[in-house]
Each structure stands twice: as structure tokens, then as C-alpha cells.
């Protein structure tokens, strides 16, 4: 049976790596990372990833702003209680 299609030839830049097994540093350096805006599939994108705030998204923030958000003592106590229960249950014989 005759082949209807053959594999395409390798891209021309494969010759840049011909001495890679003897000298790995002979390969060209990769291109620098893209900074700023770029076009991909006809749309413009930016590398500056900034997450919008809740207000910018039209969502009401349920907790106060700032780095010092107080701990919930009742929630901490409930968490400690649930941890204690899961540690004590095997000792009681519950399977």
C-alpha cells in the first residue's frame, strides 16, 4: 500500500540544536518574557494581572477592609470542639 502523506520536514531552526548533546550551552537562549500588552488571536491582552476589588465588581464586601481582621472566638471554639470530637471518637469505639 502506498503512502498518501508523509511527515512534514522539521522546521529550519532544528539546525541550531545539532551540537546540543555534546555542548548543551550551544543552544540559543530563549526569548525574554513578554511585558506589557500583546495580541493573541486578534485580541489584546496585558501581562499586568490586577484583580479587581469587590466594589469594582459590584459586590458588597462582608468583612472590614485592612490587614488586621479580628478572629472569631466562637468560630475558633467550634473548630477546636470539632477537632476534639474527631480525635475522641476512635477512642470510644465508633467505627
KEZA-845682 format. One record per atom (N, C-alpha, C, O, CB): residue number from 0; atom name; x negated, y, z; residue in three letters. Coordinates in steps of 0.2 Angstrom, whole numbers. Atoms other than C-alpha are relative to their C-alpha. Glycine has a CB too. Layout:
! KEZA-845682
    k   a     c1     c2     c3    r
  NUM  CA      X      Y      Z  Ala
...
END
This chain:
! KEZA-845682
    k   a     c1     c2     c3    r
    0   N     -4     -6      0  Unk
    0  CA      0      0      0  Unk
    0   C     -4      6      0  Unk
    0   O     -9      7      4  Unk
    0  CB      5      0      6  Unk
    1   N      4     -6      1  Unk
    1  CA     -7     17     -5  Unk
    1   C      2      5      5  Unk
    1   O      8      6      7  Unk
    1  CB      1      3     -7  Unk
    2   N     -1     -5     -4  Unk
    2  CA     -9     31      7  Unk
    2   C      4      6     -3  Unk
    2   O      2      8     -8  Unk
    2  CB     -6      2      4  Unk
    3   N     -3     -5      3  Unk
    3  CA      3     45      4  Unk
    3   C     -3      7      2  Unk
    3   O     -2     12     -1  Unk
    3  CB      8      0      1  Unk
    4   N      3     -6     -3  Unk
    4  CA     -5     58     15  Unk
    4   C     -6     -2      4  Unk
    4   O     -6     -7      8  Unk
    4  CB      5      4      4  Unk
    5   N      6      1     -4  Unk
    5  CA    -22     59     23  Unk
    5   C     -1      5      5  Unk
    5   O      3     10      5  Unk
    5  CB     -7      0     -5  Unk
    6   N      1     -5     -5  Unk
    6  CA    -28     68     38  Unk
    6   C     -3      6     -2  Unk
    6   O     -7      6     -7  Unk
    6  CB     -4     -3      6  Unk
    7   N      3     -6      2  Unk
    7  CA    -32     86     36  Unk
    7   C     -7      0      2  Unk
    7   O     -9     -3      7  Unk
    7  CB      4      6      2  Unk
    8   N      7     -1     -2  Unk
    8  CA    -50     91     36  Unk
    8   C     -1      4      7  Unk
    8   O      4      8      8  Unk
    8  CB     -4      3     -5  Unk
    9   N      1     -4     -7  Unk
    9  CA    -57     98     53  Unk
    9   C     -1      7     -2  Unk
    9   O     -3      9     -7  Unk
    9  CB     -6     -3      4  Unk
   10   N      1     -7      1  Unk
   10  CA    -57    116     55  Unk
   10   C     -7      2     -1  Unk
   10   O    -12     -1      2  Unk
   10  CB      3      5      6  Unk
   11   N      7     -1      2  Unk
   11  CA    -73    125     49  Unk
   11   C     -4      2      7  Unk
   11   O    -10      1      6  Unk
   11  CB      0      6     -4  Unk
   12   N      4     -2     -6  Unk
   12  CA    -78    130     67  Unk
   12   C     -3     -6      4  Unk
   12   O     -6     -5      9  Unk
   12  CB      4      4      5  Unk
   13   N      3      6     -4  Unk
   13  CA    -82    112     72  Unk
   13   C     -8      0     -1  Unk
   13   O    -11     -3      3  Unk
   13  CB      3     -6     -3  Unk
   14   N      8      0      1  Unk
   14  CA   -100    115     65  Unk
   14   C     -3      4      5  Unk
   14   O     -9      3      7  Unk
   14  CB     -1      3     -7  Unk
   15   N      3     -4     -5  Unk
   15  CA   -103    127     79  Unk
   15   C     -1     -5      6  Unk
   15   O     -6     -3     10  Unk
   15  CB      5      6      3  Unk
   16   N      1      4     -5  Unk
   16  CA   -102    112     91  Unk
   16   C     -5     -6     -2  Unk
   16   O     -5    -11      2  Unk
   16  CB      6     -2      3  Unk
   17   N      4      6      2  Unk
   17  CA   -114    100     82  Unk
   17   C     -5     -2      4  Unk
   17   O     -7     -8      5  Unk
   17  CB     -3      1     -7  Unk
   18   N      5      2     -4  Unk
   18  CA   -128    101     94  Unk
   18   C      2      0      8  Unk
   18   O     -2      0     12  Unk
   18  CB     -6      5      0  Unk
   19   N     -2     -1     -7  Unk
   19  CA   -117    101    110  Unk
   19   C     -2     -6      4  Unk
   19   O     -3     -5     10  Unk
   19  CB      8      0      0  Unk
   20   N      2      6     -4  Unk
   20  CA   -121     83    115  Unk
   20   C     -8      1      3  Unk
   20   O     -9     -2      8  Unk
   20  CB      0     -7     -4  Unk
   21   N      7     -1     -2  Unk
   21  CA   -140     87    116  Unk
   21   C     -1      7      4  Unk
   21   O     -5      7      9  Unk
   21  CB     -4      1     -6  Unk
   22   N      1     -6     -4  Unk
   22  CA   -138    105    122  Unk
   22   C      7      3      1  Unk
   22   O     10      7     -3  Unk
   22  CB     -5      5     -4  Unk
   23   N     -7     -3     -1  Unk
   23  CA   -121    110    130  Unk
   23   C      0      7      0  Unk
   23   O      6     10     -2  Unk
   23  CB      3     -3      6  Unk
   24   N      0     -7      0  Unk
   24  CA   -126    128    131  Unk
   24   C      0      3     -7  Unk
   24   O      0      9     -8  Unk
   24  CB     -6      3      4  Unk
   25   N      0     -2      7  Unk
   25  CA   -127    129    112  Unk
   25   C      7      2     -3  Unk
   25   O      8      5     -8  Unk
   25  CB     -3     -5     -5  Unk
   26   N     -7     -2      2  Unk
   26  CA   -108    131    111  Unk
   26   C      1      7      1  Unk
   26   O     -1     10      5  Unk
   26  CB      5     -5      3  Unk
   27   N     -2     -7     -1  Unk
   27  CA   -101    148    108  Unk
   27   C      4      1      7  Unk
   27   O      8     -3      9  Unk
   27  CB      4      3     -6  Unk
   28   N     -4     -2     -6  Unk
   28  CA    -94    157    123  Unk
   28   C      7      1     -1  Unk
   28   O      9      3     -7  Unk
   28  CB     -3      7      3  Unk
   29   N     -7     -1      1  Unk
   29  CA    -75    158    125  Unk
   29   C      1      7     -1  Unk
   29   O     -2     11      2  Unk
   29  CB      4     -4      5  Unk
   30   N     -1     -7      0  Unk
   30  CA    -67    174    121  Unk
   30   C      2      3      6  Unk
   30   O      5     -1     11  Unk
   30  CB      6      2     -6  Unk
   31   N     -2     -3     -6  Unk
   31  CA    -63    186    135  Unk
   31   C      7      0      1  Unk
   31   O     11      0     -4  Unk
   31  CB     -3      7      1  Unk
   32   N     -7      0     -1  Unk
   32  CA    -46    186    143  Unk
   32   C      3      6     -3  Unk
   32   O      0     12     -3  Unk
   32  CB      2     -1      8  Unk
   33   N     -4     -5      2  Unk
   33  CA    -33    197    136  Unk
   33   C      2      5      6  Unk
   33   O      5      2     11  Unk
   33  CB      6     -2     -5  Unk
   34   N     -2     -5     -5  Unk
   34  CA    -30    213    146  Unk
   34   C      5      5     -3  Unk
   34   O      4      7     -9  Unk
   34  CB     -6      3      4  Unk
   35   N     -5     -5      3  Unk
   35  CA    -15    225    143  Unk
   35   C      6     -3     -3  Unk
   35   O      8     -8     -1  Unk
   35  CB     -4      5     -4  Unk
   36   N     -5      2      4  Unk
   36  CA     -2    222    130  Unk
   36   C     -2     -4     -6  Unk
   36   O     -8     -3     -8  Unk
   36  CB      5      5     -2  Unk
   37   N      2      4      5  Unk
   37  CA     -2    209    117  Unk
   37   C      7     -2     -4  Unk
   37   O     12     -2      0  Unk
   37  CB     -4     -6      2  Unk
   38   N     -5      2      3  Unk
   38  CA     10    202    104  Unk
   38   C      0     -7     -1  Unk
   38   O     -5    -10     -3  Unk
   38  CB      1      4     -7  Unk
   39   N      0      7      1  Unk
   39  CA     16    184    103  Unk
   39   C      7     -1     -3  Unk
   39   O     12      0      0  Unk
   39  CB     -1     -4      7  Unk
   40   N     -6      1      4  Unk
   40  CA     29    178     91  Unk
   40   C      4      6     -1  Unk
   40   O     11      5     -1  Unk
   40  CB      4     -6      4  Unk
   41   N     -4     -6      1  Unk
   41  CA     34    195     87  Unk
   41   C      3      4      6  Unk
   41   O      6     10      5  Unk
   41  CB      6     -1     -4  Unk
   42   N     -2     -4     -6  Unk
   42  CA     37    201    105  Unk
   42   C     -6      2      3  Unk
   42   O    -11     -1      4  Unk
   42  CB      5     -5      4  Unk
   43   N      6     -3     -4  Unk
   43  CA     26    212    115  Unk
   43   C      1     -2      7  Unk
   43   O      6     -2     10  Unk
   43  CB      1      8      0  Unk
   44   N      1      2     -7  Unk
   44  CA     20    206    132  Unk
   44   C     -5      4      3  Unk
   44   O     -9      7      0  Unk
   44  CB     -1     -8      1  Unk
   45   N      6     -3     -4  Unk
   45  CA      9    213    146  Unk
   45   C     -3     -5      5  Unk
   45   O      1    -10      7  Unk
   45  CB      3      6      3  Unk
   46   N      4      4     -5  Unk
   46  CA     -4    205    157  Unk
   46   C      1      2      7  Unk
   46   O     -1     -1     12  Unk
   46  CB     -7     -1     -2  Unk
   47   N     -1     -3     -6  Unk
   47  CA      1    216    171  Unk
   47   C      7     -3      3  Unk
   47   O     12      0      2  Unk
   47  CB      1      8      0  Unk
   48   N     -6      4     -3  Unk
   48  CA     13    204    181  Unk
   48   C      2      4      6  Unk
   48   O     -1      3     11  Unk
   48  CB     -1     -7      1  Unk
   49   N     -2     -3     -6  Unk
   49  CA     23    215    193  Unk
   49   C      7     -2      1  Unk
   49   O     11     -2     -3  Unk
   49  CB      0      8     -1  Unk
   50   N     -7      2     -1  Unk
   50  CA     38    208    202  Unk
   50   C      4      6      2  Unk
   50   O      2     10      7  Unk
   50  CB     -1     -6      6  Unk
   51   N     -4     -6     -2  Unk
   51  CA     52    220    203  Unk
   51   C      3     -1      7  Unk
   51   O      4     -7     10  Unk
   51  CB      6      1     -5  Unk
   52   N     -3      0     -7  Unk
   52  CA     59    224    221  Unk
   52   C      7     -2     -1  Unk
   52   O     10     -2     -6  Unk
   52  CB     -1      7      3  Unk
   53   N     -7      2      0  Unk
   53  CA     76    218    226  Unk
   53   C      5      6     -2  Unk
   53   O     10      5     -6  Unk
   53  CB      2     -2      7  Unk
   54   N     -4     -6      2  Unk
   54  CA     83    236    224  Unk
   54   C      0      1     -8  Unk
   54   O      5      3    -11  Unk
   54  CB     -2      6      4  Unk
   55   N      0     -1      7  Unk
   55  CA     77    237    206  Unk
   55   C      4     -6     -4  Unk
   55   O      6     -4     -9  Unk
   55  CB     -8     -1     -2  Unk
   56   N     -4      5      3  Unk
   56  CA     86    221    203  Unk
   56   C      7      0      1  Unk
   56   O     12     -3     -1  Unk
   56  CB     -3     -7      2  Unk
   57   N     -7     -1     -2  Unk
   57  CA    102    227    211  Unk
   57   C      2     -4      5  Unk
   57   O      8     -6      6  Unk
   57  CB      4      0     -6  Unk
   58   N     -1      5     -6  Unk
   58  CA    101    215    226  Unk
   58   C     -1      4      6  Unk
   58   O     -6      7      7  Unk
   58  CB     -4     -6     -1  Unk
   59   N      1     -3     -7  Unk
   59  CA    104    221    244  Unk
   59   C     -5     -4      4  Unk
   59   O     -5    -10      4  Unk
   59  CB      6      0      3  Unk
   60   N      5      3     -4  Unk
   60  CA     89    217    255  Unk
   60   C      3     -2      7  Unk
   60   O      5      3     10  Unk
   60  CB     -7      4      0  Unk
   61   N     -3      2     -6  Unk
   61  CA     95    207    270  Unk
   61   C     -5      1      6  Unk
   61   O     -2      0     12  Unk
   61  CB      2     -7      0  Unk
   62   N      5      0     -6  Unk
   62  CA     79    209    281  Unk
   62   C     -3      7     -1  Unk
   62   O     -4     10     -6  Unk
   62  CB     -5     -6      0  Unk
   63   N      4     -6      1  Unk
   63  CA     69    225    285  Unk
   63   C     -6      0     -4  Unk
   63   O     -9     -5     -4  Unk
   63  CB     -1      3      7  Unk
   64   N      6      0      4  Unk
   64  CA     55    231    274  Unk
   64   C     -6      0      5  Unk
   64   O     -5      2     11  Unk
   64  CB      0      6     -5  Unk
   65   N      6     -1     -4  Unk
   65  CA     37    230    281  Unk
   65   C     -3     -6      1  Unk
   65   O      0    -12      1  Unk
   65  CB      2      4      6  Unk
   66   N      4      6     -2  Unk
   66  CA     24    218    286  Unk
   66   C      2     -4      6  Unk
   66   O      1    -10      7  Unk
   66  CB     -7      1      0  Unk
   67   N     -2      3     -7  Unk
   67  CA     30    216    304  Unk
   67   C      7     -1      1  Unk
   67   O     11      3      3  Unk
   67  CB     -2      5      5  Unk
   68   N     -7      2     -1  Unk
   68  CA     46    207    303  Unk
   68   C      1     -5      6  Unk
   68   O     -3    -10      7  Unk
   68  CB      3     -4     -6  Unk
   69   N      0      3     -6  Unk
   69  CA     51    201    320  Unk
   69   C      3     -7      0  Unk
   69   O      6     -9     -5  Unk
   69  CB      5      3      5  Unk
   70   N     -2      7      0  Unk
   70  CA     53    182    324  Unk
   70   C      7     -1      3  Unk
   70   O      9      3      7  Unk
   70  CB     -5     -4      3  Unk
   71   N     -7      1     -3  Unk
   71  CA     70    175    328  Unk
   71   C     -1     -5      5  Unk
   71   O     -3    -11      4  Unk
   71  CB      4     -3     -6  Unk
   72   N      1      5     -6  Unk
   72  CA     69    167    345  Unk
   72   C      5     -6      0  Unk
   72   O      3    -11      2  Unk
   72  CB      1      4      7  Unk
   73   N     -5      6      0  Unk
   73  CA     85    157    343  Unk
   73   C     -2     -5     -6  Unk
   73   O     -1    -11     -5  Unk
   73  CB      7      3     -1  Unk
   74   N      2      5      6  Unk
   74  CA     79    150    326  Unk
   74   C     -6     -4      2  Unk
   74   O     -7    -10      1  Unk
   74  CB     -2      4     -6  Unk
   75   N      6      3     -2  Unk
   75  CA     62    146    334  Unk
   75   C      2     -6      5  Unk
   75   O     -1    -11      5  Unk
   75  CB     -5      5      3  Unk
   76   N     -3      5     -5  Unk
   76  CA     71    137    349  Unk
   76   C      3     -6     -4  Unk
   76   O      2    -12     -2  Unk
   76  CB      4      3      5  Unk
   77   N     -4      6      4  Unk
   77  CA     82    127    336  Unk
   77   C     -5     -4     -3  Unk
   77   O     -4    -10     -4  Unk
   77  CB      5      3     -5  Unk
   78   N      6      4      4  Unk
   78  CA     66    122    326  Unk
   78   C     -3     -5      5  Unk
   78   O     -5    -10      4  Unk
   78  CB     -4      5     -3  Unk
   79   N      4      4     -5  Unk
   79  CA     57    116    342  Unk
   79   C      5     -6      2  Unk
   79   O      2    -11      3  Unk
   79  CB     -2      4      6  Unk
   80   N     -5      5     -3  Unk
   80  CA     73    107    348  Unk
   80   C      1     -6     -6  Unk
   80   O      1    -12     -4  Unk
   80  CB      7      3      1  Unk
   81   N     -1      5      5  Unk
   81  CA     75     98    331  Unk
   81   C     -7     -4     -1  Unk
   81   O     -6    -10     -2  Unk
   81  CB      1      3     -7  Unk
   82   N      7      4      0  Unk
   82  CA     56     93    331  Unk
   82   C      0     -5      6  Unk
   82   O     -2    -11      5  Unk
   82  CB     -6      5      0  Unk
   83   N      0      4     -6  Unk
   83  CA     58     86    349  Unk
   83   C      5     -6     -2  Unk
   83   O      3    -12      0  Unk
   83  CB      2      4      6  Unk
   84   N     -4      5      2  Unk
   84  CA     73     76    343  Unk
   84   C     -3     -5     -4  Unk
   84   O     -2    -11     -3  Unk
   84  CB      7      3     -3  Unk
   85   N      3      5      4  Unk
   85  CA     64     68    329  Unk
   85   C     -5     -4      3  Unk
   85   O     -7     -9      1  Unk
   85  CB     -2      4     -7  Unk
   86   N      5      3     -3  Unk
   86  CA     50     64    340  Unk
   86   C      2     -5      5  Unk
   86   O     -1    -10      6  Unk
   86  CB     -5      5      3  Unk
   87   N     -2      4     -6  Unk
   87  CA     60     56    354  Unk
   87   C      5     -6     -3  Unk
   87   O      5    -11      0  Unk
   87  CB      4      4      5  Unk
   88   N     -4      5      2  Unk
   88  CA     72     46    343  Unk
   88   C     -3     -7     -1  Unk
   88   O      0    -12      1  Unk
   88  CB      3      2     -7  Unk
   89   N      3      7      1  Unk
   89  CA     60     32    338  Unk
   89   C     -2     -3      7  Unk
   89   O     -1     -9      7  Unk
   89  CB     -7      1     -4  Unk
   90   N      1      3     -7  Unk
   90  CA     56     30    357  Unk
   90   C      6     -3      3  Unk
   90   O      6     -8      7  Unk
   90  CB     -3      6      4  Unk
   91   N     -6      3     -3  Unk
   91  CA     74     27    361  Unk
   91   C      2     -6     -3  Unk
   91   O      5    -11      0  Unk
   91  CB      6      5     -1  Unk
   92   N     -1      6      4  Unk
   92  CA     75     13    348  Unk
   92   C      5      1     -6  Unk
   92   O      7     -4     -8  Unk
   92  CB      3     -5      5  Unk
   93   N     -5     -1      6  Unk
   93  CA     86     22    335  Unk
   93   C     -4     -2     -6  Unk
   93   O    -10      0     -7  Unk
   93  CB      2      7      0  Unk
   94   N      4      2      6  Unk
   94  CA     81     15    318  Unk
   94   C      4      3     -6  Unk
   94   O      2      2    -12  Unk
   94  CB     -1     -8     -1  Unk
END
